[in-house]
Amino acid sequence: SGMPVFISEQNGMIGVPKVKQGLGQGNDSMQKFGTLEVKTFINPSIRVWDVVNLNSIYLPDMNGLYRVMKIKYSGHLRGQDWYQTMELTKVNVANSESVRG
């Protein structure tokens, strides 16, 4: 599936990532987060099981590669605002195989 899609406040992320599930093991802040919830404008190039590159200027501790586990779409038929809310889990960077879709 090529390079991971870059997600940031500058290219469609709405608000800040939310920690959805409790903190995991380890001292490294990147490994403490179980599942993140991220809201963006709809991006048809992001599909379930893709890897995305999260880059938040407000929460830099959460930046990195994540696997898309779920996508929920929402919007209004008469409005312009169409969103997707994604559940993301951290990719183990040590295992480069996991980055390939």
C-alpha positions as CSV (number, residue, x, y, z in Angstrom):
1,S,0.0,0.0,0.0
2,G,3.0,2.3,-0.5
3,M,4.1,4.9,2.0
4,P,2.1,5.5,5.2
5,V,-0.4,8.4,4.8
6,F,0.8,11.4,6.8
7,I,-1.8,12.8,9.3
8,S,-1.4,16.1,11.0
9,E,-3.4,19.2,12.1
10,Q,-2.2,20.8,8.8
11,N,-3.7,18.2,6.5
12,G,-7.1,17.3,7.9
13,M,-6.8,16.1,11.5
14,I,-9.5,17.6,13.7
15,G,-8.7,18.3,17.3
16,V,-6.1,16.1,19.1
17,P,-5.7,12.4,19.2
18,K,-7.5,10.8,22.2
19,V,-6.3,7.8,24.2
20,K,-9.1,5.3,23.9
21,Q,-7.7,2.4,25.9
22,G,-5.6,2.3,29.0
23,L,-1.9,2.8,29.1
24,G,0.3,-0.3,28.4
25,Q,3.6,-1.4,29.8
26,G,7.0,0.3,29.3
27,N,8.8,3.5,30.1
28,D,8.9,4.8,26.6
29,S,6.0,7.2,26.2
30,M,5.5,6.0,22.6
31,Q,4.7,2.5,23.8
32,K,2.3,3.4,26.7
33,F,-0.7,4.1,24.5
34,G,-2.9,1.2,23.6
35,T,-5.5,2.6,21.1
36,L,-5.7,6.1,19.8
37,E,-8.8,7.7,18.4
38,V,-8.1,10.3,15.6
39,K,-10.7,12.3,13.7
40,T,-10.0,13.7,10.3
41,F,-11.8,14.9,7.2
42,I,-12.6,11.9,5.0
43,N,-9.6,10.7,3.2
44,P,-10.4,7.9,0.8
45,S,-6.8,6.8,0.5
46,I,-6.9,5.6,4.2
47,R,-8.3,2.1,4.6
48,V,-8.6,-0.3,7.5
49,W,-5.3,-2.1,8.2
50,D,-3.3,0.6,6.4
51,V,-0.4,2.2,8.3
52,V,-0.5,6.0,8.9
53,N,2.1,8.4,10.1
54,L,0.6,10.5,12.9
55,N,2.3,13.9,13.5
56,S,0.6,16.1,16.1
57,I,2.1,19.4,17.0
58,Y,0.1,19.5,20.2
59,L,0.8,15.9,21.3
60,P,4.3,15.0,20.0
61,D,4.6,12.1,22.4
62,M,2.0,10.3,20.3
63,N,3.7,10.8,16.9
64,G,4.7,7.8,14.9
65,L,3.4,4.9,12.8
66,Y,0.0,3.4,13.6
67,R,-2.1,0.6,12.1
68,V,-5.8,1.6,11.3
69,M,-8.0,-0.9,13.1
70,K,-11.4,0.7,12.5
71,I,-12.9,3.7,10.6
72,K,-16.3,5.2,11.4
73,Y,-17.7,7.7,8.9
74,S,-20.0,10.6,9.8
75,G,-21.5,13.6,8.0
76,H,-24.6,15.5,7.2
77,L,-26.4,15.1,3.9
78,R,-27.0,18.8,3.6
79,G,-23.7,19.9,4.9
80,Q,-20.1,20.0,3.7
81,D,-18.5,18.4,6.7
82,W,-17.7,14.8,6.3
83,Y,-15.5,13.1,8.9
84,Q,-13.9,9.8,9.7
85,T,-13.0,8.7,13.2
86,M,-10.2,6.1,13.2
87,E,-9.0,3.7,15.9
88,L,-5.2,3.3,15.7
89,T,-2.7,1.0,17.3
90,K,1.0,1.6,17.5
91,V,3.2,-0.2,15.0
92,N,6.3,-1.9,16.4
93,V,9.0,0.0,14.4
94,A,11.6,-2.6,15.3
95,N,9.7,-5.1,13.1
96,S,9.8,-3.3,9.7
97,E,7.7,-6.0,8.2
98,S,4.7,-4.7,10.0
99,V,4.9,-1.4,8.1
100,R,4.2,-3.1,4.8
101,G,0.5,-3.4,4.1
